[in-house]
Structures are given as C-alpha cells and as structure tokens.
C-alpha cells in the first residue's frame, strides 16, 4: 500500500530505524561528556530520518518531495557521522554501531535512488529561486552533480 508518494513499508522501515536509534541511545553509557554530546546528536538526526520521510510522503509537489527526501538523506548521513564518532572516538563497541550504520547506508542509497529517479522523470525547468533552493537541500557531491546536469537541460 502507498501513503502518498512512499510505500507504507518504506515509511515503516524509517520508523523502525528511528526506534533502533532510540533503543541504542538508551543503552549508551552517559557518564562521559563526549558520549552524551554525540549520543544526543545521533538521537536527533536518527529520529529525523523518519520524520522527513513522512513529510516527503505527503509532499504537495515534486520539488517539495525531493526537498524532504534530501532532508532525510542529510539526516541519515549525519547519523552515520555520530555513530562513527561514538565508535572511533568514544570507544563504543563496533558490534553495537555496525548494524545501525549498515541500515543508515541502505537508507542513504534508497533516498539517493529515489531522488535521482524522481528528478530524472521529467525535464526540469528551473527558475533561479527553485534552483537555489534545491542546491541548498542537496549538499552531497553526487546530488550537486545531478542537479548541475539537469540545470543545463533546455
């Protein structure tokens, strides 16, 4: 079944990711300041992935859909950063972070594919304001290259 532009199954997957993040956060030792800081950031960005996916599902336009998915992509990537820091700098066991990092990798790949396919599904006629807005929403180099290609279409 579909809820808006995304399947219920995919929305449930992003919600499950947020639930994993919450459970992981609760298990972390918070006696050390650096763990507290990284863990809170991971909690915020990790749960935002599902929120952005829900917003994207209800988007009123293709541009809004892409923008919301771009936000989910950024939050998933940021979550990976905090997980890496927890593992590499705070000494959190990789057996705890690896499954979540793998799911974040998969979500990033899915978001990237959806964004590319949606953006490539029709000719883009960017005006300056829309082009500028989309460039701010996609900060990954692959997305910027993608937008650059489509901005030059006639």
DRENPA-3360 file (N, C-alpha, C; in nm, 2 decimals, always signed):
BEGIN
1 = XXXXXXXX = +0.08/-0.12/+0.00/+0.00/+0.00/+0.00/+0.09/+0.12/+0.00 ~ +0.04/+0.23/-0.05/+0.11/+0.36/-0.06/+0.04/+0.46/+0.03 ~ +0.12/+0.54/+0.10/+0.08/+0.65/+0.17/+0.14/+0.77/+0.11 ~ +0.07/+0.84/+0.02/+0.13/+0.95/-0.05/+0.23/+0.89/-0.16 ~ +0.35/+0.95/-0.16/+0.45/+0.91/-0.26/+0.54/+0.80/-0.22 ~ +0.53/+0.75/-0.09/+0.62/+0.65/-0.04/+0.53/+0.53/+0.01 ~ +0.58/+0.41/-0.01/+0.50/+0.29/+0.04/+0.50/+0.29/+0.19 ~ +0.39/+0.23/+0.24/+0.38/+0.21/+0.39/+0.50/+0.13/+0.44;
9 = XXXXXXXX = +0.54/+0.03/+0.36/+0.66/-0.05/+0.40/+0.78/+0.03/+0.42 ~ +0.81/+0.13/+0.33/+0.93/+0.21/+0.34/+0.92/+0.31/+0.46 ~ +0.80/+0.36/+0.48/+0.78/+0.45/+0.59/+0.80/+0.37/+0.72 ~ +0.75/+0.25/+0.73/+0.77/+0.17/+0.85/+0.92/+0.14/+0.87 ~ +0.99/+0.12/+0.76/+1.13/+0.09/+0.77/+1.21/+0.21/+0.84 ~ +1.17/+0.33/+0.79/+1.24/+0.45/+0.85/+1.20/+0.47/+1.00 ~ +1.07/+0.43/+1.03/+1.03/+0.44/+1.17/+1.10/+0.34/+1.26 ~ +1.12/+0.22/+1.20/+1.20/+0.12/+1.27/+1.34/+0.16/+1.29;
17 = XXXXXXXX = +1.40/+0.23/+1.20/+1.53/+0.29/+1.21/+1.54/+0.39/+1.33 ~ +1.44/+0.47/+1.34/+1.43/+0.57/+1.45/+1.41/+0.49/+1.58 ~ +1.34/+0.39/+1.58/+1.32/+0.31/+1.71/+1.45/+0.24/+1.75 ~ +1.53/+0.19/+1.65/+1.66/+0.14/+1.68/+1.75/+0.24/+1.74 ~ +1.75/+0.36/+1.68/+1.83/+0.47/+1.73/+1.79/+0.50/+1.88 ~ +1.67/+0.51/+1.91/+1.62/+0.54/+2.05/+1.67/+0.43/+2.14 ~ +1.65/+0.30/+2.10/+1.69/+0.19/+2.19/+1.84/+0.19/+2.21 ~ +1.92/+0.22/+2.11/+2.06/+0.23/+2.12/+2.10/+0.35/+2.21;
25 = XXXXXXXX = +2.04/+0.46/+2.19/+2.07/+0.58/+2.28/+2.05/+0.54/+2.43 ~ +1.94/+0.48/+2.46/+1.91/+0.44/+2.60/+2.02/+0.35/+2.66 ~ +2.08/+0.27/+2.58/+2.18/+0.17/+2.62/+2.32/+0.23/+2.64 ~ +2.34/+0.35/+2.58/+2.47/+0.41/+2.59/+2.51/+0.46/+2.73 ~ +2.64/+0.44/+2.77/+2.68/+0.50/+2.89/+2.69/+0.65/+2.88 ~ +2.63/+0.72/+2.97/+2.63/+0.87/+2.95/+2.71/+0.94/+3.06 ~ +2.80/+0.87/+3.12/+2.88/+0.93/+3.23/+2.98/+1.02/+3.17 ~ +3.03/+1.00/+3.05/+3.13/+1.08/+2.98/+3.06/+1.19/+2.89;
33 = XXXXXXXX = +3.11/+1.31/+2.90/+3.05/+1.42/+2.83/+3.05/+1.40/+2.68 ~ +3.16/+1.35/+2.62/+3.17/+1.33/+2.48/+3.07/+1.22/+2.43 ~ +3.04/+1.12/+2.51/+2.94/+1.02/+2.47/+2.80/+1.09/+2.47 ~ +2.77/+1.17/+2.58/+2.65/+1.24/+2.59/+2.62/+1.33/+2.47 ~ +2.72/+1.41/+2.43/+2.71/+1.50/+2.32/+2.68/+1.43/+2.19 ~ +2.76/+1.33/+2.16/+2.75/+1.25/+2.03/+2.62/+1.18/+2.03 ~ +2.58/+1.12/+2.15/+2.46/+1.04/+2.15/+2.33/+1.12/+2.13 ~ +2.33/+1.24/+2.19/+2.21/+1.33/+2.17/+2.20/+1.38/+2.03;
41 = XXXXXXXX = +2.31/+1.41/+1.96/+2.31/+1.45/+1.82/+2.26/+1.33/+1.74 ~ +2.31/+1.21/+1.77/+2.27/+1.09/+1.69/+2.12/+1.07/+1.71 ~ +2.07/+1.08/+1.83/+1.93/+1.07/+1.86/+1.85/+1.16/+1.78 ~ +1.89/+1.29/+1.77/+1.81/+1.39/+1.70/+1.81/+1.36/+1.55 ~ +1.93/+1.34/+1.49/+1.94/+1.32/+1.35/+1.88/+1.18/+1.31 ~ +1.90/+1.08/+1.39/+1.84/+0.95/+1.36/+1.69/+0.94/+1.36 ~ +1.63/+1.01/+1.45/+1.48/+1.01/+1.45/+1.43/+1.11/+1.35 ~ +1.50/+1.20/+1.30/+1.46/+1.30/+1.20/+1.45/+1.23/+1.06;
49 = XXXXXXXX = +1.52/+1.12/+1.04/+1.51/+1.05/+0.91/+1.36/+1.01/+0.89 ~ +1.30/+0.95/+0.99/+1.16/+0.90/+0.97/+1.06/+1.02/+0.96 ~ +1.09/+1.13/+1.03/+1.00/+1.25/+1.02/+1.01/+1.31/+0.88 ~ +1.13/+1.32/+0.82/+1.14/+1.37/+0.69/+1.08/+1.28/+0.59 ~ +1.09/+1.15/+0.61/+1.02/+1.05/+0.51/+0.87/+1.07/+0.52 ~ +0.82/+1.09/+0.64/+0.67/+1.11/+0.65/+0.63/+1.24/+0.58 ~ +0.71/+1.34/+0.60/+0.68/+1.47/+0.53/+0.69/+1.46/+0.38 ~ +0.79/+1.38/+0.33/+0.80/+1.36/+0.19/+0.68/+1.28/+0.13;
57 = XXXXXXXX = +0.63/+1.19/+0.21/+0.52/+1.11/+0.16/+0.39/+1.20/+0.14 ~ +0.38/+1.31/+0.21/+0.27/+1.40/+0.20/+0.30/+1.52/+0.12 ~ +0.41/+1.53/+0.05/+0.45/+1.64/-0.03/+0.35/+1.68/-0.13 ~ +0.33/+1.81/-0.15/+0.23/+1.86/-0.25/+0.29/+1.88/-0.39 ~ +0.42/+1.87/-0.40/+0.48/+1.89/-0.53/+0.60/+1.80/-0.54 ~ +0.65/+1.78/-0.66/+0.77/+1.71/-0.68/+0.89/+1.77/-0.62 ~ +0.90/+1.91/-0.63/+1.01/+1.98/-0.57/+1.01/+1.96/-0.42 ~ +0.89/+1.97/-0.36/+0.88/+1.95/-0.21/+0.92/+1.81/-0.17;
65 = XXXXXXXX = +0.88/+1.71/-0.25/+0.91/+1.57/-0.23/+1.06/+1.55/-0.23 ~ +1.12/+1.61/-0.33/+1.27/+1.59/-0.34/+1.34/+1.67/-0.23 ~ +1.29/+1.78/-0.19/+1.35/+1.86/-0.08/+1.34/+1.78/+0.05 ~ +1.22/+1.72/+0.08/+1.20/+1.65/+0.20/+1.29/+1.52/+0.21 ~ +1.30/+1.45/+0.09/+1.39/+1.33/+0.09/+1.53/+1.38/+0.10 ~ +1.57/+1.49/+0.04/+1.70/+1.54/+0.06/+1.73/+1.57/+0.21 ~ +1.63/+1.62/+0.28/+1.65/+1.63/+0.43/+1.67/+1.50/+0.50 ~ +1.59/+1.40/+0.46/+1.61/+1.26/+0.52/+1.75/+1.21/+0.49;
73 = XXXXXXXX = +1.79/+1.23/+0.36/+1.93/+1.19/+0.32/+2.04/+1.25/+0.41 ~ +2.02/+1.38/+0.43/+2.12/+1.46/+0.51/+2.12/+1.41/+0.66 ~ +2.00/+1.38/+0.71/+1.99/+1.33/+0.85/+2.05/+1.19/+0.86 ~ +2.03/+1.11/+0.76/+2.08/+0.97/+0.77/+2.24/+0.98/+0.76 ~ +2.29/+1.07/+0.68/+2.43/+1.08/+0.67/+2.49/+1.14/+0.80 ~ +2.42/+1.24/+0.86/+2.47/+1.29/+0.98/+2.46/+1.19/+1.09 ~ +2.36/+1.10/+1.09/+2.35/+0.99/+1.19/+2.48/+0.90/+1.18 ~ +2.52/+0.87/+1.06/+2.64/+0.79/+1.04/+2.76/+0.86/+1.10;
81 = XXXXXXXX = +2.77/+0.99/+1.08/+2.88/+1.06/+1.14/+2.89/+1.04/+1.29 ~ +2.77/+1.06/+1.36/+2.77/+1.05/+1.51/+2.80/+0.90/+1.55 ~ +2.75/+0.81/+1.47/+2.78/+0.67/+1.50/+2.93/+0.64/+1.49 ~ +2.99/+0.69/+1.38/+3.13/+0.68/+1.37/+3.21/+0.74/+1.48 ~ +3.17/+0.86/+1.52/+3.24/+0.92/+1.63/+3.22/+0.85/+1.76 ~ +3.10/+0.80/+1.79/+3.08/+0.72/+1.91/+3.17/+0.59/+1.91 ~ +3.19/+0.53/+1.79/+3.27/+0.41/+1.78/+3.42/+0.45/+1.79 ~ +3.46/+0.54/+1.71/+3.60/+0.57/+1.69/+3.66/+0.66/+1.80;
89 = XXXXXXXX = +3.58/+0.76/+1.85/+3.64/+0.85/+1.95/+3.59/+0.83/+2.09 ~ +3.48/+0.76/+2.10/+3.42/+0.74/+2.24/+3.43/+0.59/+2.28 ~ +3.49/+0.51/+2.20/+3.51/+0.37/+2.24/+3.39/+0.28/+2.25 ~ +3.28/+0.32/+2.18/+3.16/+0.23/+2.18/+3.19/+0.12/+2.09 ~ +3.16/+0.00/+2.13/+3.19/-0.13/+2.06/+3.12/-0.13/+1.92 ~ +3.20/-0.16/+1.82/+3.15/-0.16/+1.69/+3.04/-0.26/+1.66 ~ +3.03/-0.37/+1.75/+2.92/-0.46/+1.73/+2.79/-0.40/+1.76 ~ +2.79/-0.29/+1.84/+2.67/-0.21/+1.87/+2.63/-0.11/+1.76;
97 = XXXXXXXX = +2.73/-0.05/+1.70/+2.71/+0.05/+1.60/+2.69/+0.00/+1.45 ~ +2.76/-0.11/+1.42/+2.76/-0.16/+1.28/+2.62/-0.19/+1.22 ~ +2.53/-0.26/+1.30/+2.40/-0.28/+1.23/+2.33/-0.15/+1.20 ~ +2.34/-0.05/+1.29/+2.27/+0.08/+1.26/+2.34/+0.15/+1.15 ~ +2.47/+0.15/+1.14/+2.55/+0.21/+1.03/+2.51/+0.14/+0.90 ~ +2.49/+0.01/+0.90/+2.46/-0.06/+0.78/+2.32/-0.02/+0.73 ~ +2.22/-0.01/+0.82/+2.09/+0.04/+0.79/+2.09/+0.18/+0.74 ~ +2.17/+0.27/+0.80/+2.18/+0.41/+0.75/+2.24/+0.41/+0.61;
105 = XXXXXXXX = +2.34/+0.32/+0.58/+2.39/+0.31/+0.45/+2.28/+0.27/+0.35 ~ +2.20/+0.18/+0.38/+2.10/+0.13/+0.29/+1.99/+0.24/+0.27 ~ +1.96/+0.31/+0.38/+1.86/+0.42/+0.36/+1.91/+0.53/+0.27 ~ +2.04/+0.56/+0.29/+2.11/+0.67/+0.21/+2.10/+0.63/+0.06 ~ +2.13/+0.50/+0.03/+2.13/+0.45/-0.10/+1.98/+0.46/-0.16 ~ +1.88/+0.42/-0.08/+1.75/+0.43/-0.13/+1.70/+0.57/-0.15 ~ +1.73/+0.66/-0.06/+1.70/+0.80/-0.07/+1.76/+0.86/-0.20 ~ +1.89/+0.83/-0.22/+1.96/+0.88/-0.33/+1.90/+0.83/-0.46;
113 = XXXXXXXX = +1.86/+0.70/-0.47/+1.80/+0.65/-0.59/+1.66/+0.71/-0.61 ~ +1.58/+0.73/-0.51/+1.45/+0.79/-0.53/+1.47/+0.93/-0.58 ~ +1.56/+1.01/-0.52/+1.58/+1.15/-0.56/+1.62/+1.15/-0.71 ~ +1.72/+1.07/-0.74/+1.77/+1.07/-0.88/+1.66/+1.03/-0.98 ~ +1.58/+0.93/-0.94/+1.47/+0.88/-1.04/+1.36/+0.98/-1.05 ~ +1.33/+1.05/-0.94/+1.22/+1.15/-0.94/+1.27/+1.27/-1.02 ~ +1.39/+1.31/-0.99/+1.44/+1.43/-1.06/+1.46/+1.40/-1.21 ~ +1.49/+1.28/-1.25/+1.51/+1.24/-1.39/+1.38/+1.20/-1.46;
121 = XXXXXXXX = +1.27/+1.20/-1.39/+1.15/+1.15/-1.45/+1.08/+1.25/-1.55 ~ +1.12/+1.37/-1.54/+1.07/+1.48/-1.64/+1.17/+1.58/-1.66 ~ +1.16/+1.66/-1.76/+1.25/+1.77/-1.78/+1.23/+1.88/-1.68 ~ +1.34/+1.92/-1.62/+1.34/+2.03/-1.52/+1.35/+2.16/-1.59 ~ +1.26/+2.25/-1.55/+1.27/+2.39/-1.60/+1.29/+2.48/-1.47 ~ +1.42/+2.49/-1.43/+1.45/+2.56/-1.31/+1.44/+2.71/-1.33 ~ +1.38/+2.78/-1.24/+1.40/+2.92/-1.23/+1.51/+2.94/-1.13 ~ +1.56/+3.06/-1.12/+1.67/+3.09/-1.03/+1.64/+3.05/-0.88;
129 = XXXXXXXX = +1.52/+3.09/-0.84/+1.48/+3.06/-0.70/+1.47/+2.91/-0.67 ~ +1.41/+2.84/-0.75/+1.39/+2.69/-0.73/+1.53/+2.62/-0.73 ~ +1.61/+2.66/-0.83/+1.74/+2.60/-0.84/+1.83/+2.63/-0.72 ~ +1.82/+2.75/-0.67/+1.90/+2.79/-0.55/+1.85/+2.71/-0.43 ~ +1.72/+2.70/-0.42/+1.66/+2.62/-0.30/+1.70/+2.47/-0.31 ~ +1.70/+2.41/-0.42/+1.74/+2.27/-0.43/+1.88/+2.25/-0.41 ~ +1.97/+2.35/-0.45/+2.11/+2.33/-0.42/+2.14/+2.34/-0.28 ~ +2.07/+2.41/-0.20/+2.09/+2.42/-0.06/+2.04/+2.29/+0.01;
137 = XXXXXXXX = +1.94/+2.22/-0.05/+1.89/+2.10/+0.01/+1.98/+1.98/-0.02 ~ +2.06/+1.98/-0.12/+2.14/+1.87/-0.16/+2.29/+1.91/-0.14 ~ +2.35/+1.87/-0.03/+2.48/+1.91/-0.01/+2.58/+1.79/-0.04 ~ +2.54/+1.68/-0.08/+2.63/+1.57/-0.11/+2.68/+1.59/-0.25 ~ +2.80/+1.57/-0.28/+2.86/+1.60/-0.41/+2.78/+1.53/-0.53 ~ +2.74/+1.41/-0.51/+2.67/+1.34/-0.61/+2.54/+1.41/-0.65 ~ +2.47/+1.46/-0.55/+2.34/+1.53/-0.57/+2.37/+1.66/-0.64 ~ +2.48/+1.73/-0.60/+2.51/+1.85/-0.67/+2.55/+1.83/-0.82;
145 = XXXXXXXX = +2.62/+1.72/-0.85/+2.65/+1.69/-0.99/+2.52/+1.66/-1.06 ~ +2.43/+1.59/-1.00/+2.30/+1.55/-1.06/+2.22/+1.68/-1.09 ~ +2.21/+1.77/-1.00/+2.14/+1.90/-1.02/+2.21/+1.98/-1.13 ~ +2.34/+1.98/-1.13/+2.41/+2.06/-1.23/+2.38/+2.01/-1.37 ~ +2.37/+1.88/-1.39/+2.34/+1.82/-1.52/+2.20/+1.86/-1.56 ~ +2.10/+1.86/-1.47/+1.96/+1.89/-1.50/+1.94/+2.04/-1.52 ~ +2.02/+2.12/-1.46/+2.00/+2.27/-1.47/+2.04/+2.31/-1.61 ~ +2.12/+2.23/-1.68/+2.17/+2.27/-1.81/+2.08/+2.22/-1.93;
153 = XX = +1.97/+2.14/-1.89/+1.88/+2.09/-1.99/+1.81/+2.21/-2.05 ~ +1.77/+2.20/-2.18/+1.70/+2.31/-2.24/+1.55/+2.28/-2.24;
% end
